[in-house]
Amino acid sequence: MGAHGAVASFLFDEAKVAAVLENWQTADIDPKLRAMLAFLEKMALRPDELDAAALQQVLAAGVTPAGVRDAAYVCAMFSTITRLADALVWDVPDSFASSRVSLVKFGYRLPPGL
């Protein structure tokens, strides 16, 4: 599952996280999350489909502009890191999932003082 899935399972119901990872389109999730995941899927896999209408669908579902911005930043960061890891054949150890505690505590930012 990796660190990010471990964070989700730590914060949310593990069965729900598994259902989202299996198929977010059919998982029993909040409509705001479903709209945001649809937007992020386009952003990551079909960026040519990302337009003002796609943004309006997310906003109409109740996601705030700040929420869209934050999710887009995280998606862009993960996409970049994944592409680098694939290109440079980085090995991510299974123990990376243990970083979930830090991710929960500090979020996706550097801890204070770094």
C-alpha positions, -999 to +999 in steps of 0.1 A: +000+000+000+029+024+006+032+053+030+004+073+015-021+044+016-009+038+051-017+074+060-052+071+045-058+038+064-045+054+096-069+083+093-099+066+077-117+033+077-093+007+062-121-010+043-131+023+027-096+030+017-093-004+001-126+001-018-113+035-031-080+019-041-099-009-059-123+015-077-129+050-065-158+054-090-179+027-072-166+031-036-191+044-010-174+079-006-185+115-002-195+132-035-169+159-029-141+133-027-155+115-058-155+148-078-120+156-066-107+121-075-122+125-110-104+158-114-071+144-102-074+114-125-077+138-154-049+159-142-026+128-138-036+107-167-055+128-193-044+164-188-057+174-222-092+169-207-086+193-178-105+225-184-127+251-168-157+227-169-137+200-150-129+226-123-165+238-122-177+202-116-154+199-085-165+233-072-202+224-078-197+193-057-187+215-028-149+214-028-134+247-020-110+265-043-083+260-016-091+223-015-087+220-052-054+239-051-040+218-023-051+185-040-036+196-073-003+205-056-001+171-040-010+153-072+016+173-091+042+164-065+034+127-065+033+126-103+068+142-105+082+119-078+067+088-094+081+096-128+115+103-113+114+071-093+104+051-124+130+067-146+159+064-121+148+030-108+146+041-072+139+014-048+113+024-022+116+000+008+085-015+024+095+002+056+086+036+040+050+029+051+062+036+086+066+072+077+028+075+080+031+089+116+053+118+103+029+124+074-001+125+097+017+148+122+033+173+098+012+168+066+029+171+032+053+198+043+087+200+060+086+199+098+094+231+116+130+239+118+140+222+085 
